Amino acid sequence: MKNLDINTFDNIEDIPLGSSEQDPYDFFTLSDRNVMNSDMKKNIVQWNSRYSYNQLKNKDSLIMFLVEIFRSLFVSNCIDKNIDNVLLSIEEMFIDHYYNPQHSRLKYLIDDVGIFFTKLPITKAFHTYNKKYRITKRLYAPPTFNEVRHILNLAQVDKK
């Protein structure tokens, strides 16, 4: 058997870096060909990734719960037939949580849901959003996280 000559390193700092590696922040250029220093690049990257989609997605379990409900309706190909019944059930859960936030069914399903300060007429908001964007007429694209967020925003500002 041959002995393999494999280098082992105790610390990550001991590993020699090849010339093929480059600065991860080296993709910014200015339109007038000015040079940006590394600190400016790092600040821009940190600012852009402060509120990314994945962070919002991981933090808001109520919206993800609604996305999963809409996705299951979409996959079963009955979103346009059963959407009113589902939205009324969701609205009843929201009203129940509005009056009793500690022991509501919504709190049981989503343990980190907060307190609602207004009633959310999600049925009316969904139909308003659907008139413009035709969610129920789509064939291959279920409602996304941002669309459900927009529907909840409409429900929050809507007067019943």
DSSP file (Angstrom, degrees, kcal/mol; ACC not computed):
  #  RESIDUE AA STRUCTURE BP1 BP2  ACC     N-H-->O    O-->H-N    N-H-->O    O-->H-N    TCO  KAPPA ALPHA  PHI   PSI    X-CA   Y-CA   Z-CA
    1    1 A M              0   0    0      0, 0.0     2,-0.3     0, 0.0     0, 0.0   0.000 360.0 360.0 360.0 142.8    0.0    0.0    0.0
    2    2 A K        -     0   0    0      1,-0.0     2,-0.5     0, 0.0     0, 0.0  -0.649 360.0-124.5 -87.4 144.2    1.1    3.5   -0.8
    3    3 A N        -     0   0    0     -2,-0.3     2,-0.4     2,-0.0    -1,-0.0  -0.781  25.5-135.4 -85.2 127.1    1.3    6.1    1.9
    4    4 A L        -     0   0    0     -2,-0.5     2,-1.3     1,-0.1    -1,-0.0  -0.681   6.8-135.8 -84.6 135.0   -0.7    9.1    0.9
    5    5 A D        +     0   0    0     -2,-0.4     2,-0.5     2,-0.0    -1,-0.1  -0.710  39.8 164.7 -91.4  88.0    0.9   12.5    1.5
    6    6 A I        -     0   0    0     -2,-1.3     2,-0.3     2,-0.0    -2,-0.0  -0.917  31.7-135.6-111.2 127.1   -2.1   14.4    3.0
    7    7 A N        -     0   0    0     -2,-0.5     2,-0.4     2,-0.0    -2,-0.0  -0.633  18.1-160.7 -79.7 134.3   -1.5   17.6    4.8
    8    8 A T        -     0   0    0     -2,-0.3     2,-0.4     7,-0.0    -2,-0.0  -0.919   2.6-159.9-114.7 145.4   -3.4   18.0    8.1
    9    9 A F        -     0   0    0     -2,-0.4     3,-0.1     1,-0.1     6,-0.0  -0.976  15.7-159.5-128.5 136.8   -4.0   21.4    9.7
   10   10 A D  S    S+     0   0    0     -2,-0.4     2,-0.3     1,-0.1    -1,-0.1   0.863  81.9  33.0 -80.7 -38.3   -4.9   22.1   13.3
   11   11 A N  S >  S-     0   0    0      1,-0.1     3,-0.9     0, 0.0     4,-0.4  -0.848  76.0-126.3-119.3 154.4   -6.4   25.6   12.7
   12   12 A I  G >  S+     0   0    0     -2,-0.3     3,-0.9     1,-0.2    -1,-0.1   0.773 109.8  64.0 -68.9 -24.6   -8.3   27.0    9.8
   13   13 A E  G 3  S+     0   0    0      1,-0.2    -1,-0.2     3,-0.0    -3,-0.0   0.744  93.3  63.0 -70.1 -21.3   -5.8   29.8    9.6
   14   14 A D  G <  S+     0   0    0     -3,-0.9    -1,-0.2     2,-0.1    -2,-0.2   0.652  77.9 102.5 -77.3 -14.9   -3.1   27.3    8.7
   15   15 A I  S <  S-     0   0    0     -3,-0.9     2,-0.3    -4,-0.4    -6,-0.0  -0.544  76.4-126.5 -73.6 124.5   -4.7   26.3    5.5
   16   16 A P        -     0   0    0      0, 0.0     2,-0.4     0, 0.0    -2,-0.1  -0.533  20.5-134.1 -72.6 134.9   -3.0   27.9    2.5
   17   17 A L        -     0   0    0     -2,-0.3     2,-0.0     1,-0.1     0, 0.0  -0.750  17.5-132.5 -91.7 132.4   -5.4   29.8    0.3
   18   18 A G    >   -     0   0    0     -2,-0.4     3,-0.9     1,-0.1    -1,-0.1  -0.243  21.3-111.6 -76.5 169.1   -5.0   29.3   -3.4
   19   19 A S  T 3  S+     0   0    0      1,-0.2    -1,-0.1    -2,-0.0    -2,-0.0   0.615 110.2  71.7 -77.1 -10.8   -5.0   32.0   -6.0
   20   20 A S  T 3  S+     0   0    0      2,-0.1    -1,-0.2     0, 0.0     2,-0.2   0.720  79.7  89.3 -78.2 -18.8   -8.4   30.9   -7.3
   21   21 A E    <   -     0   0    0     -3,-0.9     2,-0.3     1,-0.0    -4,-0.0  -0.539  60.1-174.0 -79.5 143.8  -10.2   32.2   -4.2
   22   22 A Q        -     0   0    0     -2,-0.2    -2,-0.1     1,-0.0     4,-0.0  -0.862  36.7 -73.9-133.4 169.3  -11.4   35.7   -4.3
   23   23 A D    >   -     0   0    0     -2,-0.3     3,-1.7     1,-0.2    -1,-0.0  -0.411  36.4-140.3 -61.5 127.2  -12.9   38.2   -2.1
   24   24 A P  T 3  S+     0   0    0      0, 0.0     3,-0.2     0, 0.0    -1,-0.2   0.697 103.4  53.2 -65.9 -15.2  -16.7   37.3   -1.6
   25   25 A Y  T >  S+     0   0    0      1,-0.2     3,-0.7     2,-0.1    -2,-0.1   0.111  78.5 104.2-101.4  21.2  -17.5   41.0   -1.7
   26   26 A D  T <   +     0   0    0     -3,-1.7    -1,-0.2     1,-0.2    -3,-0.1   0.093  55.3  83.2 -93.3  24.1  -15.7   41.6   -5.0
   27   27 A F  T 3   +     0   0    0     -3,-0.2     2,-0.4     2,-0.0    -1,-0.2   0.363  64.9 100.0-108.4   5.8  -18.7   41.8   -7.3
   28   28 A F    <   +     0   0    0     -3,-0.7     2,-0.4     8,-0.1     8,-0.2  -0.774  43.7 171.4 -93.5 133.2  -19.6   45.4   -6.7
   29   29 A T        -     0   0    0     -2,-0.4     2,-0.3     6,-0.1     6,-0.1  -0.982  26.0-130.4-134.5 150.7  -18.6   48.0   -9.3
   30   30 A L    >   -     0   0    0      4,-0.7     3,-1.7    -2,-0.4     6,-0.0  -0.714  21.4-121.7 -98.3 152.9  -19.6   51.6   -9.6
   31   31 A S  T 3  S+     0   0    0     -2,-0.3    -1,-0.1     1,-0.3     0, 0.0   0.810 112.8  49.3 -65.6 -29.7  -20.9   53.1  -12.9
   32   32 A D  T 3  S-     0   0    0      2,-0.0    -1,-0.3     1,-0.0     0, 0.0   0.177 117.3-110.4 -97.0  20.0  -18.1   55.6  -13.1
   33   33 A R    <   +     0   0    0     -3,-1.7    -2,-0.1     1,-0.2     2,-0.1   0.724  64.0 155.0  63.2  25.5  -15.4   53.0  -12.5
   34   34 A N        -     0   0    0      1,-0.1    -4,-0.7     0, 0.0     2,-0.4  -0.409  45.6-110.1 -76.1 161.9  -14.5   54.3   -9.0
   35   35 A V        -     0   0    0     -6,-0.1     2,-0.5    -2,-0.1    -6,-0.1  -0.791  23.8-154.9 -97.8 133.5  -13.0   51.9   -6.6
   36   36 A M        -     0   0    0     -2,-0.4     2,-0.1    -8,-0.2    -8,-0.1  -0.900  17.5-130.9-103.3 135.1  -14.9   50.7   -3.5
   37   37 A N     >  -     0   0    0     -2,-0.5     4,-1.7     1,-0.1     3,-0.3  -0.360  27.6-103.5 -79.5 169.0  -12.9   49.6   -0.5
   38   38 A S  H  > S+     0   0    0      1,-0.2     4,-2.4     2,-0.2     5,-0.2   0.834 118.5  56.4 -64.0 -35.4  -13.7   46.3    1.2
   39   39 A D  H  > S+     0   0    0      1,-0.2     4,-2.2     2,-0.2    -1,-0.2   0.899 106.3  50.2 -64.8 -39.9  -15.5   48.0    4.1
   40   40 A M  H  > S+     0   0    0     -3,-0.3     4,-2.1     2,-0.2    -1,-0.2   0.912 111.3  49.3 -63.1 -41.3  -17.9   49.7    1.8
   41   41 A K  H  X S+     0   0    0     -4,-1.7     4,-2.4     1,-0.2    -2,-0.2   0.920 110.7  49.1 -64.5 -43.9  -18.7   46.4    0.1
   42   42 A K  H  X S+     0   0    0     -4,-2.4     4,-2.6     1,-0.2    -1,-0.2   0.893 110.2  51.5 -64.2 -39.5  -19.2   44.6    3.3
   43   43 A N  H  X S+     0   0    0     -4,-2.2     4,-2.3     2,-0.2    -1,-0.2   0.900 110.3  48.8 -64.0 -40.3  -21.6   47.3    4.6
   44   44 A I  H  X S+     0   0    0     -4,-2.1     4,-2.5     2,-0.2    -2,-0.2   0.919 112.0  48.3 -66.0 -42.7  -23.6   47.1    1.4
   45   45 A V  H  X S+     0   0    0     -4,-2.4     4,-1.9     1,-0.2    -2,-0.2   0.919 113.2  47.7 -63.8 -43.1  -23.9   43.3    1.6
   46   46 A Q  H  < S+     0   0    0     -4,-2.6     4,-0.3     1,-0.2    -1,-0.2   0.889 112.9  48.8 -65.9 -37.5  -24.9   43.5    5.2
   47   47 A W  H >< S+     0   0    0     -4,-2.3     3,-0.9     1,-0.2     4,-0.4   0.907 111.9  48.6 -67.9 -41.3  -27.5   46.2    4.5
   48   48 A N  H 3< S+     0   0    0     -4,-2.5     3,-0.3     1,-0.2    -1,-0.2   0.842 114.8  44.2 -68.5 -33.2  -29.0   44.3    1.5
   49   49 A S  T >< S+     0   0    0     -4,-1.9     3,-0.7    -5,-0.2    -1,-0.2   0.330  85.6  96.3 -95.3   9.5  -29.3   41.0    3.4
   50   50 A R  T <  S+     0   0    0     -3,-0.9     2,-0.4     1,-0.3    -1,-0.2   0.925  98.8  22.8 -65.3 -43.7  -30.7   42.5    6.6
   51   51 A Y  T 3  S+     0   0    0     -4,-0.4    -1,-0.3    -3,-0.3     2,-0.1  -0.621  87.1 165.1-122.6  71.5  -34.3   41.8    5.6
   52   52 A S    <>  -     0   0    0     -3,-0.7     4,-1.9    -2,-0.4     5,-0.2  -0.357  50.4-107.8 -83.9 168.2  -34.2   39.0    3.2
   53   53 A Y  H  > S+     0   0    0      1,-0.2     4,-2.8     2,-0.2     5,-0.2   0.886 118.3  54.4 -61.5 -41.0  -37.1   36.8    2.1
   54   54 A N  H  > S+     0   0    0      1,-0.2     4,-2.2     2,-0.2    -1,-0.2   0.863 106.3  51.5 -66.3 -34.7  -35.8   33.8    4.0
   55   55 A Q  H  > S+     0   0    0      2,-0.2     4,-1.4     1,-0.2    -1,-0.2   0.930 113.3  44.3 -67.2 -43.4  -35.6   35.8    7.2
   56   56 A L  H  X S+     0   0    0     -4,-1.9     4,-2.0     1,-0.2    -2,-0.2   0.917 113.2  52.3 -63.8 -41.8  -39.2   37.0    6.8
   57   57 A K  H  < S+     0   0    0     -4,-2.8    -2,-0.2     1,-0.2    -1,-0.2   0.886 111.6  45.4 -62.6 -39.9  -40.3   33.5    5.9
   58   58 A N  H  < S+     0   0    0     -4,-2.2    -1,-0.2    -5,-0.2    -2,-0.2   0.743 115.2  47.6 -77.1 -21.9  -38.7   32.0    8.9
   59   59 A K  H  < S+     0   0    0     -4,-1.4     2,-0.9    -3,-0.2    -2,-0.2   0.764 101.3  62.8 -91.7 -25.7  -40.0   34.6   11.3
   60   60 A D     X  +     0   0    0     -4,-2.0     4,-1.6     1,-0.2    -1,-0.2  -0.762  50.5 167.2-109.0  91.6  -43.7   34.8   10.3
   61   61 A S  H  > S+     0   0    0     -2,-0.9     4,-2.1     1,-0.2    -1,-0.2   0.736  73.9  63.6 -76.3 -22.0  -45.3   31.5   10.9
   62   62 A L  H  > S+     0   0    0      2,-0.2     4,-2.1     1,-0.2    -1,-0.2   0.936 106.0  44.3 -65.2 -45.3  -48.9   32.9   10.5
   63   63 A I  H  > S+     0   0    0      1,-0.2     4,-2.5     2,-0.2    -2,-0.2   0.902 113.2  51.1 -66.4 -39.8  -48.2   33.8    6.9
   64   64 A M  H  X S+     0   0    0     -4,-1.6     4,-2.2     2,-0.2    -1,-0.2   0.868 107.8  53.7 -65.5 -34.7  -46.5   30.4    6.3
   65   65 A F  H  X S+     0   0    0     -4,-2.1     4,-1.8     2,-0.2    -2,-0.2   0.926 111.4  44.9 -62.2 -45.3  -49.6   28.7    7.8
   66   66 A L  H  X S+     0   0    0     -4,-2.1     4,-2.6     2,-0.2    -2,-0.2   0.871 110.3  54.7 -68.1 -36.4  -51.8   30.5    5.4
   67   67 A V  H  X S+     0   0    0     -4,-2.5     4,-2.6     1,-0.2    -1,-0.2   0.916 108.5  49.2 -61.6 -42.3  -49.5   29.8    2.4
   68   68 A E  H  X S+     0   0    0     -4,-2.2     4,-2.2     2,-0.2    -1,-0.2   0.878 110.3  50.6 -66.6 -36.8  -49.7   26.1    3.3
   69   69 A I  H  X S+     0   0    0     -4,-1.8     4,-1.9     2,-0.2    -2,-0.2   0.948 113.7  44.4 -64.0 -47.7  -53.5   26.2    3.4
   70   70 A F  H  X S+     0   0    0     -4,-2.6     4,-2.3     1,-0.2    -2,-0.2   0.877 112.3  53.3 -64.7 -36.5  -53.7   27.9    0.0
   71   71 A R  H  X S+     0   0    0     -4,-2.6     4,-2.8    -5,-0.2     5,-0.2   0.901 107.4  50.6 -65.8 -40.1  -51.1   25.5   -1.4
   72   72 A S  H  X S+     0   0    0     -4,-2.2     4,-1.8     1,-0.2    -1,-0.2   0.888 111.8  48.1 -66.4 -36.7  -53.1   22.5   -0.3
   73   73 A L  H  <>S+     0   0    0     -4,-1.9     5,-2.0     2,-0.2     6,-0.4   0.900 113.0  48.9 -65.5 -39.5  -56.2   24.0   -1.9
   74   74 A F  H ><5S+     0   0    0     -4,-2.3     3,-1.2     1,-0.2    -2,-0.2   0.909 110.3  49.5 -67.5 -42.8  -54.2   24.7   -5.1
   75   75 A V  H 3<5S+     0   0    0     -4,-2.8    -1,-0.2     1,-0.3    -2,-0.2   0.872 108.2  53.3 -66.2 -36.5  -52.8   21.2   -5.3
   76   76 A S  T 3<5S-     0   0    0     -4,-1.8    -1,-0.3    -5,-0.2    -2,-0.2   0.486 110.3-128.1 -77.6  -0.1  -56.2   19.6   -4.8
   77   77 A N  T < 5S+     0   0    0     -3,-1.2    -3,-0.2    -4,-0.2    -2,-0.1   0.823  82.5 102.6  61.1  36.1  -57.3   21.8   -7.8
   78   78 A C     >< +     0   0    0     -5,-2.0     4,-2.4     2,-0.1     5,-0.2   0.010  31.7 119.5-134.2  29.8  -60.3   23.2   -5.9
   79   79 A I  H  > S+     0   0    0     -6,-0.4     4,-0.8     1,-0.2    -5,-0.1   0.875  80.0  46.5 -67.2 -35.9  -59.1   26.7   -4.9
   80   80 A D  H  4 S+     0   0    0     56,-0.3    -1,-0.2     2,-0.1     4,-0.2   0.737 117.2  44.1 -79.3 -20.0  -61.9   28.4   -6.9
   81   81 A K  H  4 S+     0   0    0     -3,-0.2     3,-0.2     1,-0.1     4,-0.2   0.880 124.6  27.0 -88.7 -42.2  -64.6   26.2   -5.5
   82   82 A N  H  X S+     0   0    0     -4,-2.4     4,-2.1     1,-0.2     5,-0.2   0.334  88.6 101.0-105.7   6.1  -63.8   25.9   -1.8
   83   83 A I  H  X S+     0   0    0     -4,-0.8     4,-2.8     1,-0.2     5,-0.2   0.866  80.1  53.9 -65.3 -35.9  -62.0   29.2   -1.2
   84   84 A D  H  > S+     0   0    0     -3,-0.2     4,-2.3     2,-0.2    -1,-0.2   0.919 109.9  46.9 -65.6 -42.2  -65.0   30.9    0.4
   85   85 A N  H  > S+     0   0    0     -4,-0.2     4,-2.0     2,-0.2    -1,-0.2   0.915 114.9  46.7 -64.3 -42.3  -65.5   28.2    3.0
   86   86 A V  H  X S+     0   0    0     -4,-2.1     4,-2.5     2,-0.2    -2,-0.2   0.919 112.3  49.6 -66.7 -43.3  -61.8   28.1    3.8
   87   87 A L  H  X S+     0   0    0     -4,-2.8     4,-2.7     1,-0.2    -1,-0.2   0.883 109.8  51.5 -64.8 -37.7  -61.6   31.9    4.1
   88   88 A L  H  X S+     0   0    0     -4,-2.3     4,-2.2     2,-0.2    -1,-0.2   0.895 110.3  49.4 -65.0 -38.7  -64.6   32.0    6.4
   89   89 A S  H  X S+     0   0    0     -4,-2.0     4,-2.0     2,-0.2    -2,-0.2   0.913 112.5  47.3 -64.8 -42.0  -63.0   29.3    8.6
   90   90 A I  H  X S+     0   0    0     -4,-2.5     4,-2.3     1,-0.2    -2,-0.2   0.911 111.4  51.1 -64.8 -41.6  -59.8   31.3    8.7
   91   91 A E  H  X S+     0   0    0     -4,-2.7     4,-2.5     1,-0.2    -2,-0.2   0.876 108.0  52.4 -64.9 -36.7  -61.7   34.5    9.5
   92   92 A E  H  X S+     0   0    0     -4,-2.2     4,-2.6     2,-0.2    -1,-0.2   0.896 109.2  49.9 -64.1 -39.7  -63.5   32.8   12.3
   93   93 A M  H  X S+     0   0    0     -4,-2.0     4,-2.3     2,-0.2    13,-0.4   0.900 110.9  49.9 -64.1 -39.3  -60.2   31.7   13.8
   94   94 A F  H  X S+     0   0    0     -4,-2.3     4,-2.1     2,-0.2    -2,-0.2   0.913 112.1  47.0 -65.0 -42.4  -58.9   35.3   13.5
   95   95 A I  H  X S+     0   0    0     -4,-2.5     4,-2.0     2,-0.2     5,-0.2   0.911 112.0  50.8 -65.8 -41.8  -62.0   36.6   15.3
   96   96 A D  H  X S+     0   0    0     -4,-2.6     4,-2.3     1,-0.2    -1,-0.2   0.901 112.5  46.6 -61.0 -40.6  -61.7   34.0   18.0
   97   97 A H  H  < S+     0   0    0     -4,-2.3    19,-0.3     2,-0.2    -1,-0.2   0.827 107.4  57.9 -71.6 -30.8  -58.1   34.9   18.4
   98   98 A Y  H  < S+     0   0    0     -4,-2.1    -2,-0.2     1,-0.2    -1,-0.2   0.909 116.2  34.4 -63.1 -42.3  -59.0   38.6   18.5
   99   99 A Y  H  < S+     0   0    0     -4,-2.0    -2,-0.2     1,-0.2    -1,-0.2   0.797 135.3  22.8 -84.6 -29.6  -61.4   38.1   21.4
  100  100 A N     <  +     0   0    0     -4,-2.3     3,-0.4    -5,-0.2    -1,-0.2  -0.634  66.2 168.3-138.7  77.0  -59.4   35.3   23.2
  101  101 A P  S    S+     0   0    0      0, 0.0     3,-0.3     0, 0.0    -1,-0.1   0.744  74.5  51.6 -69.8 -23.1  -55.7   35.4   22.3
  102  102 A Q  S    S+     0   0    0      1,-0.2    -5,-0.1     5,-0.0    -2,-0.0   0.821 121.2  26.8 -83.6 -29.7  -54.4   33.1   24.9
  103  103 A H  S    S+     0   0    0     -3,-0.4    -1,-0.2    -7,-0.1     2,-0.1  -0.109  88.9 128.2-126.6  36.5  -56.8   30.1   24.4
  104  104 A S     >  -     0   0    0     -3,-0.3     4,-1.4    -4,-0.2     5,-0.1  -0.456  68.0-117.2 -90.5 165.4  -57.8   30.4   20.7
  105  105 A R  H  > S+     0   0    0      1,-0.2     4,-2.0     2,-0.2     5,-0.2   0.857 116.8  55.8 -66.6 -35.9  -57.7   27.7   18.1
  106  106 A L  H  > S+     0   0    0    -13,-0.4     4,-3.0     1,-0.2    -1,-0.2   0.885 105.5  51.3 -64.7 -38.8  -55.2   29.8   16.1
  107  107 A K  H  4 S+     0   0    0      1,-0.2    -1,-0.2     2,-0.2    -2,-0.2   0.845 109.2  52.0 -65.5 -33.6  -52.9   29.9   19.1
  108  108 A Y  H  < S+     0   0    0     -4,-1.4     3,-0.2     1,-0.2    -2,-0.2   0.881 115.8  39.8 -68.9 -38.5  -53.1   26.1   19.4
  109  109 A L  H  < S+     0   0    0     -4,-2.0     2,-0.5     1,-0.3    -2,-0.2   0.869 128.5  29.8 -78.9 -38.2  -52.2   25.8   15.7
  110  110 A I    ><  -     0   0    0     -4,-3.0     3,-1.3    -5,-0.2    -1,-0.3  -0.920  69.6-169.9-125.4 102.6  -49.5   28.5   15.6
  111  111 A D  T 3  S+     0   0    0     -2,-0.5    -1,-0.1     1,-0.3    -4,-0.1   0.725  82.2  50.5 -71.9 -21.0  -47.9   28.8   19.0
  112  112 A D  T 3  S+     0   0    0      2,-0.0    -1,-0.3     0, 0.0     2,-0.2   0.164  76.5 128.9-103.5  20.9  -45.9   32.1   18.3
  113  113 A V    <   -     0   0    0     -3,-1.3     3,-0.1    -7,-0.2   -53,-0.0  -0.531  49.7-140.0 -73.4 140.9  -48.8   34.1   16.9
  114  114 A G        -     0   0    0     -2,-0.2     2,-0.4     1,-0.1    -1,-0.1  -0.004  30.5 -68.1 -87.9-165.5  -49.2   37.5   18.6
  115  115 A I        -     0   0    0      2,-0.0     2,-0.5   -13,-0.0    -1,-0.1  -0.705  42.5-135.0 -88.4 136.8  -52.2   39.5   19.7
  116  116 A F        -     0   0    0     -2,-0.4     3,-0.1   -19,-0.3     4,-0.0  -0.806  16.5-173.0 -91.3 130.5  -54.5   40.9   17.0
  117  117 A F  S    S+     0   0    0     -2,-0.5     2,-0.3     1,-0.1    -1,-0.1   0.596  72.0  31.9 -97.8 -14.5  -55.5   44.5   17.6
  118  118 A T  S    S-     0   0    0      2,-0.0     2,-0.2     0, 0.0    -1,-0.1  -0.941  89.2-101.8-134.8 158.9  -58.0   44.7   14.8
  119  119 A K        -     0   0    0     -2,-0.3    41,-0.1    -3,-0.1   -24,-0.1  -0.591  33.5-140.6 -76.3 145.6  -60.3   42.2   13.2
  120  120 A L        -     0   0    0     -2,-0.2     2,-2.1   -29,-0.2     3,-0.2  -0.878   8.5-161.3-114.4 100.8  -59.0   40.9    9.9
  121  121 A P     >  +     0   0    0      0, 0.0     4,-1.8     0, 0.0     5,-0.2  -0.523  23.6 166.6 -77.1  79.1  -61.7   40.5    7.1
  122  122 A I  H  >  +     0   0    0     -2,-2.1     4,-2.6     1,-0.2     5,-0.2   0.775  66.0  61.6 -71.5 -26.4  -59.5   38.2    5.1
  123  123 A T  H  > S+     0   0    0      2,-0.2     4,-2.2    -3,-0.2    -1,-0.2   0.952 108.4  42.0 -63.9 -48.7  -62.4   37.1    2.8
  124  124 A K  H  > S+     0   0    0      1,-0.2     4,-2.1     2,-0.2    -2,-0.2   0.895 115.4  50.8 -65.1 -39.6  -63.0   40.6    1.5
  125  125 A A  H  X S+     0   0    0     -4,-1.8     4,-2.4     2,-0.2    -2,-0.2   0.895 109.4  50.7 -66.0 -39.7  -59.2   41.2    1.2
  126  126 A F  H  X S+     0   0    0     -4,-2.6     4,-2.8     1,-0.2    -2,-0.2   0.927 111.2  47.6 -64.3 -43.6  -58.7   38.0   -0.7
  127  127 A H  H  X S+     0   0    0     -4,-2.2     4,-1.7     2,-0.2    -1,-0.2   0.865 111.2  51.6 -67.5 -34.4  -61.5   38.8   -3.2
  128  128 A T  H  X S+     0   0    0     -4,-2.1     4,-1.0     2,-0.2    -1,-0.2   0.928 114.4  43.0 -63.8 -44.5  -60.1   42.3   -3.6
  129  129 A Y  H  X S+     0   0    0     -4,-2.4     4,-2.6     1,-0.2     5,-0.3   0.869 111.9  54.8 -68.5 -36.4  -56.6   40.9   -4.3
  130  130 A N  H  X S+     0   0    0     -4,-2.8     4,-2.1     1,-0.2    -1,-0.2   0.822  99.4  61.2 -69.0 -31.3  -58.1   38.2   -6.6
  131  131 A K  H  < S+     0   0    0     -4,-1.7    -1,-0.2     1,-0.2    -2,-0.2   0.884 115.1  33.8 -61.0 -37.1  -59.9   40.7   -8.8
  132  132 A K  H  < S+     0   0    0     -4,-1.0    -2,-0.2    -3,-0.3    -1,-0.2   0.897 132.2  26.2 -85.8 -42.4  -56.6   42.2   -9.7
  133  133 A Y  H  < S-     0   0    0     -4,-2.6    -3,-0.2     0, 0.0    -2,-0.2   0.480  88.4-136.1-108.0  -4.0  -54.2   39.3   -9.8
  134  134 A R    ><  +     0   0    0     -4,-2.1     3,-0.6    -5,-0.3     4,-0.4   0.913  34.4 169.2  52.0  55.1  -56.5   36.3  -10.5
  135  135 A I  G >  S+     0   0    0      1,-0.2     3,-1.1     2,-0.2     6,-0.1   0.895  74.1  52.8 -63.2 -40.3  -55.0   33.9   -8.0
  136  136 A T  G 3  S+     0   0    0      1,-0.2   -56,-0.3   -57,-0.1    -1,-0.2   0.650 103.7  57.6 -74.6 -13.4  -57.9   31.4   -8.4
  137  137 A K  G <  S+     0   0    0     -3,-0.6    -1,-0.2    -7,-0.1    -2,-0.2   0.467  81.2 110.3 -94.7  -1.9  -57.4   31.3  -12.2
  138  138 A R    <   -     0   0    0     -3,-1.1    -4,-0.0    -4,-0.4    -3,-0.0  -0.398  48.8-164.1 -74.3 150.6  -53.8   30.2  -12.1
  139  139 A L  S    S+     0   0    0     -2,-0.1    -1,-0.1     3,-0.0   -62,-0.1   0.812  81.4  14.3 -99.9 -39.1  -52.9   26.7  -13.2
  140  140 A Y  S    S+     0   0    0      1,-0.1    -2,-0.0     2,-0.0   -66,-0.0   0.348 107.9  74.7-125.0   5.5  -49.3   26.1  -12.0
  141  141 A A        -     0   0    0     -6,-0.1    -1,-0.1   -67,-0.0    -3,-0.1  -0.893  59.0-159.4-128.9 103.9  -48.5   28.8   -9.4
  142  142 A P        -     0   0    0      0, 0.0   -71,-0.1     0, 0.0    -3,-0.0  -0.315  46.4 -73.6 -70.7 163.7  -50.0   28.7   -5.9
  143  143 A P        -     0   0    0      0, 0.0     2,-0.1     0, 0.0   -72,-0.1  -0.325  56.1-137.8 -59.3 137.9  -50.1   31.9   -3.8
  144  144 A T     >  -     0   0    0     -3,-0.1     4,-2.2     1,-0.1     5,-0.2  -0.320  24.1 -98.0 -92.7 175.7  -46.7   32.9   -2.6
  145  145 A F  H  > S+     0   0    0      1,-0.2     4,-2.1     2,-0.2     5,-0.1   0.919 123.7  48.7 -57.9 -47.1  -45.5   34.2    0.8
  146  146 A N  H  > S+     0   0    0      1,-0.2     4,-2.3     2,-0.2    -1,-0.2   0.862 109.1  52.5 -66.7 -35.9  -45.5   37.8   -0.5
  147  147 A E  H  > S+     0   0    0      2,-0.2     4,-2.2     1,-0.2    -1,-0.2   0.917 110.2  47.4 -66.5 -41.9  -49.0   37.5   -2.0
  148  148 A V  H  X S+     0   0    0     -4,-2.2     4,-2.3     2,-0.2    -2,-0.2   0.883 110.9  52.9 -65.5 -36.6  -50.4   36.2    1.3
  149  149 A R  H  X S+     0   0    0     -4,-2.1     4,-2.1    -5,-0.2    -2,-0.2   0.904 109.0  49.3 -62.9 -40.7  -48.6   39.0    3.1
  150  150 A H  H  X S+     0   0    0     -4,-2.3     4,-2.5     2,-0.2    -2,-0.2   0.889 109.3  52.3 -64.8 -39.1  -50.3   41.5    0.7
  151  151 A I  H  X S+     0   0    0     -4,-2.2     4,-2.3     2,-0.2    -2,-0.2   0.919 110.2  47.9 -63.8 -43.0  -53.7   40.0    1.4
  152  152 A L  H  X S+     0   0    0     -4,-2.3     4,-1.8     2,-0.2    -1,-0.2   0.876 110.1  52.7 -65.5 -36.2  -53.1   40.3    5.2
  153  153 A N  H  X S+     0   0    0     -4,-2.1     4,-1.7     2,-0.2    -2,-0.2   0.913 109.5  49.0 -63.8 -41.6  -52.1   43.9    4.6
  154  154 A L  H  X S+     0   0    0     -4,-2.5     4,-1.3     1,-0.2    -2,-0.2   0.907 110.3  51.4 -62.4 -41.1  -55.3   44.6    2.7
  155  155 A A  H  < S+     0   0    0     -4,-2.3    -1,-0.2     1,-0.2    -2,-0.2   0.845 107.7  53.6 -65.2 -32.6  -57.3   43.0    5.4
  156  156 A Q  H  < S+     0   0    0     -4,-1.8    -1,-0.2     1,-0.2    -2,-0.2   0.867 115.5  36.9 -72.2 -35.5  -55.6   45.1    8.0
  157  157 A V  H  < S+     0   0    0     -4,-1.7     2,-0.2    -5,-0.1    -1,-0.2   0.579  95.8 103.6 -92.3  -9.0  -56.4   48.4    6.3
  158  158 A D     <  -     0   0    0     -4,-1.3     2,-0.5    -5,-0.2   -33,-0.1  -0.520  65.4-139.4 -77.5 137.2  -59.8   47.4    5.1
  159  159 A K              0   0    0     -2,-0.2    -2,-0.1     1,-0.1    -3,-0.0  -0.843 360.0 360.0 -95.3 129.7  -62.9   48.7    6.9
  160  160 A K              0   0    0     -2,-0.5    -1,-0.1   -41,-0.1    -2,-0.0   0.462 360.0 360.0 -84.1 360.0  -65.6   46.1    7.4
